[in-house]
Amino acid sequence: MKILVTGVCGQLGHDVTEELLKNGIEAIPCDREEFDLTDKESTQKFILENKPEGVIHCAAYTAVDKAEDEEEICRKINAEGSLYIAEACEKIGAKMIYISTDYVFGGDGEEAYEPSDEKNPRNVYGVTKLEGEKNALENCSKTFVVRTSWVYGINGNNFVKTMRRLAETKDELNVVADQIGSPTYTKDLSVLLVQMIQTEKYGVYHATNEGFMSWAEFAESIMKKSGLSTKINHIPTSEYPVKAKRPLNSRLSKKCLTDKGFSLLPTQDDALTRYIEELNKQ
């Protein structure tokens, strides 16, 4: 089996490539050097020439606040780029996994969202990722959409690394406590994605590490597991103004995974412990 991975320089793309190789699956790692996602011709030419049996599409415009000012380029990458990949996959009969986000939902209430629940993205990033979902599902008959949230991995910047860096010089940090979701270790998510691409169980899924918490609780866990004493002050979203509106409720139901015979990801506590051990080895 030969799988093309986009966004290989990012957190998830890096770990997906590693997981494919670990499973003896040929990987075609791609980033901007291989093709420009905003260019239909170069994107489809690369895919059609390499003829992968599947594409795990991890590349995306993810600068959530910046996207509010750069809607056009965000849409070109997240929505139009995903359309180009879907069309190319359909031409060669390849499978496609499109990575999406909790931001496609409005973030109201306290119940965990099911895949079929009403979508109501509150920012440009969420809107364009939802458009990308639709483009993938409507243009490639062998599509998996996998929504995840709050990702962190060894390759690139993330909340865990930021908290640890800030703790070096700060005795206390203000962190939002009324946004609830699930931090997700890209190494764990990669295991699921590589299993999924080898099946024909197409559809829309949610995949995160198990358990829900606030950003503030996540920060406290990071400090504790890192042996750091920085105090975390719990603050409301209203006291942490940013350009793009974030959902307060990012809980995602993973019943869709077990219904199709996939294993749930490990717990958040277990995932963060392993990740910090990995960071400490660097």
C-alpha positions in Angstrom: 0.0 0.0 0.0 1.2 3.5 -0.8 -0.1 6.5 1.1 0.5 10.2 0.4 0.6 12.4 3.4 0.2 16.2 3.1 1.5 18.7 5.7 4.4 16.4 6.7 6.2 19.3 8.3 3.3 19.8 10.8 2.7 17.9 14.0 0.2 15.4 12.7 1.7 14.9 9.2 5.0 14.1 10.8 3.6 11.5 13.1 1.3 9.9 10.5 4.3 9.4 8.2 6.2 7.8 11.1 3.3 5.5 11.9 2.9 4.4 8.2 6.6 3.5 8.0 6.4 1.6 11.3 3.6 -0.5 9.8 5.6 -1.3 6.7 3.4 1.0 4.5 5.1 3.1 1.8 4.7 6.8 2.6 4.9 9.7 0.2 5.5 12.7 2.6 4.6 16.0 1.0 4.8 19.7 2.0 5.0 23.0 0.1 8.1 21.8 -1.8 6.2 19.0 -3.5 3.1 21.0 -4.6 1.2 24.2 -3.8 -2.2 23.3 -2.3 -3.7 26.6 -3.7 -2.7 25.5 -7.3 -5.1 23.0 -8.7 -2.7 21.9 -11.5 0.4 21.3 -9.4 -1.7 19.5 -6.7 -3.5 17.2 -9.0 -0.5 16.5 -11.2 1.6 15.3 -8.2 -1.2 13.0 -7.0 -2.0 11.6 -10.4 1.7 11.0 -11.2 2.4 9.2 -7.9 -0.9 7.2 -7.9 -1.2 6.6 -4.1 -3.9 4.2 -2.9 -4.8 6.8 -0.2 -4.2 10.4 0.8 -4.1 11.4 4.5 -4.7 15.1 4.2 -3.1 16.8 7.3 -2.1 20.1 5.7 -4.2 23.1 6.6 -4.2 26.8 7.4 -4.5 26.7 11.2 -3.6 30.2 12.3 -7.1 30.8 13.8 -6.8 34.5 14.7 -4.8 35.4 11.6 -7.5 33.8 9.4 -9.9 36.5 10.4 -7.8 38.9 8.3 -6.7 36.4 5.7 -10.0 34.7 4.8 -9.1 34.4 1.1 -5.9 32.4 1.5 -7.4 30.4 4.4 -10.2 29.3 2.1 -7.9 28.6 -0.8 -5.9 26.2 1.4 -8.6 24.6 3.6 -11.5 24.5 1.2 -10.2 24.7 -2.4 -7.0 22.7 -1.8 -9.1 19.9 -0.3 -11.4 20.0 -3.3 -8.4 19.5 -5.6 -7.1 16.6 -3.6 -10.6 15.0 -3.5 -11.0 15.3 -7.3 -7.6 13.7 -7.9 -8.3 10.8 -5.5 -11.6 10.1 -7.3 -9.8 10.0 -10.6 -7.5 7.2 -9.5 -9.9 5.5 -7.1 -7.8 6.5 -4.0 -9.1 6.8 -0.5 -9.0 10.2 1.3 -8.8 11.1 5.0 -9.7 14.7 5.6 -8.6 16.1 9.0 -11.2 18.5 10.4 -11.9 20.2 13.7 -14.2 20.8 16.6 -14.5 24.4 15.3 -17.1 23.3 12.8 -19.6 23.4 15.7 -21.0 26.4 17.5 -19.8 25.4 20.9 -23.1 25.8 22.8 -24.3 23.7 25.7 -22.4 20.9 27.5 -23.3 17.8 25.6 -20.7 16.1 23.4 -21.3 16.7 19.7 -22.2 13.7 17.5 -20.9 13.9 13.9 -24.3 14.6 12.5 -25.2 17.4 14.9 -25.9 20.9 13.4 -22.8 22.8 12.3 -22.4 26.4 13.2 -18.7 27.6 13.0 -18.0 30.8 14.7 -14.8 31.9 13.0 -13.2 31.9 9.5 -11.0 28.9 10.2 -14.1 26.8 11.2 -16.1 27.9 8.2 -13.3 27.0 5.8 -12.7 23.6 7.4 -16.4 22.8 7.1 -16.3 23.8 3.4 -13.3 21.5 3.1 -15.3 18.6 4.7 -18.1 19.1 2.1 -15.7 19.3 -0.8 -14.0 16.0 0.3 -17.3 14.1 0.9 -18.9 15.3 -2.3 -16.0 14.8 -4.6 -14.3 11.6 -3.4 -16.5 8.5 -2.9 -13.9 6.9 -0.6 -13.7 9.7 2.0 -13.2 9.6 5.8 -13.6 12.9 7.7 -11.9 12.9 11.1 -12.6 15.8 13.4 -10.2 16.3 16.2 -9.3 19.0 18.7 -6.4 20.7 20.6 -3.6 18.7 19.0 -0.1 18.5 20.3 2.9 16.6 18.9 6.7 16.5 18.9 7.1 18.3 15.6 6.1 22.0 15.8 4.7 24.4 18.3 1.7 23.7 20.6 0.1 24.6 23.9 2.2 22.2 25.9 5.5 23.6 24.6 4.2 27.2 25.1 3.2 26.5 28.7 6.5 24.9 29.6 8.4 27.8 27.9 6.4 30.5 29.7 6.8 28.7 33.1 10.6 29.2 32.8 10.1 32.9 33.5 6.6 33.3 35.1 5.4 32.4 38.6 1.8 32.4 37.4 -0.2 32.3 34.2 -3.7 33.2 33.3 -5.4 30.4 31.3 -9.0 30.2 30.0 -11.2 27.9 32.1 -14.6 28.0 30.4 -13.6 26.4 27.1 -14.0 22.6 27.5 -12.6 20.0 25.1 -10.1 17.2 24.6 -6.3 17.7 24.1 -5.1 15.1 21.5 -1.7 13.6 21.1 -0.9 13.4 17.4 1.0 10.1 17.9 -2.2 8.5 19.2 -4.3 10.0 16.5 -1.9 8.7 13.9 -2.3 5.1 15.0 -6.1 5.4 14.3 -5.7 7.2 11.0 -3.3 4.5 9.7 -5.7 1.8 10.8 -8.6 3.6 9.2 -7.0 4.1 5.8 -6.7 0.4 5.5 -10.4 -0.1 5.8 -13.4 0.8 3.7 -15.4 2.2 6.6 -16.0 5.6 5.0 -17.8 8.4 6.8 -17.5 11.1 9.4 -15.7 10.5 12.7 -14.6 12.2 15.9 -11.2 11.3 17.4 -9.5 12.7 20.4 -7.8 11.3 23.5 -10.4 10.3 26.1 -11.7 12.7 28.7 -12.7 16.4 28.8 -11.0 19.3 30.5 -10.6 23.1 30.3 -7.5 24.8 28.9 -6.7 25.8 32.5 -6.9 22.2 33.8 -4.8 21.1 30.9 -2.2 23.7 31.8 -2.2 22.5 35.4 -1.6 19.0 34.3 1.3 20.1 32.1 2.9 21.9 35.1 2.5 18.9 37.4 3.8 16.3 34.9 6.7 18.6 34.0 7.7 19.2 37.7 7.0 22.9 37.4 5.5 25.1 40.1 4.0 27.9 38.1 0.5 28.7 39.3 -2.4 28.6 36.8 -5.1 31.2 37.3 -8.4 30.2 35.9 -10.0 33.0 33.9 -13.1 33.3 31.7 -12.8 33.7 27.9 -14.1 37.3 28.3 -10.9 38.2 30.0 -8.7 36.8 27.3 -9.7 38.7 24.1 -8.6 37.3 20.8 -9.7 38.1 17.2 -11.5 34.8 16.4 -14.3 33.6 18.6 -13.7 30.1 20.1 -16.4 27.6 21.0 -16.9 27.1 24.7 -18.0 23.5 24.2 -15.6 21.5 22.1 -16.7 18.1 23.5 -16.8 15.5 20.8 -18.6 12.2 21.1 -16.5 9.2 19.9 -19.3 6.7 19.8 -18.9 6.8 16.0 -15.5 5.1 16.4 -16.7 2.2 18.6 -19.8 1.8 16.4 -17.6 1.0 13.4 -15.2 -1.2 15.4 -12.3 1.2 15.9 -10.5 1.5 19.2 -10.8 4.6 21.3 -7.6 6.7 21.8 -5.9 6.4 25.2 -6.8 8.8 28.0 -5.6 12.3 28.1 -3.6 11.6 31.3 -1.8 8.7 29.7 -1.1 10.6 26.5 0.3 13.7 28.2 2.6 11.6 30.4 4.1 9.9 27.3 4.4 13.1 25.4 6.2 14.9 28.2 8.6 11.9 28.5 9.2 12.3 24.8 9.9 16.1 25.2 12.3 15.5 28.1 14.4 13.2 26.0 15.0 15.9 23.4 
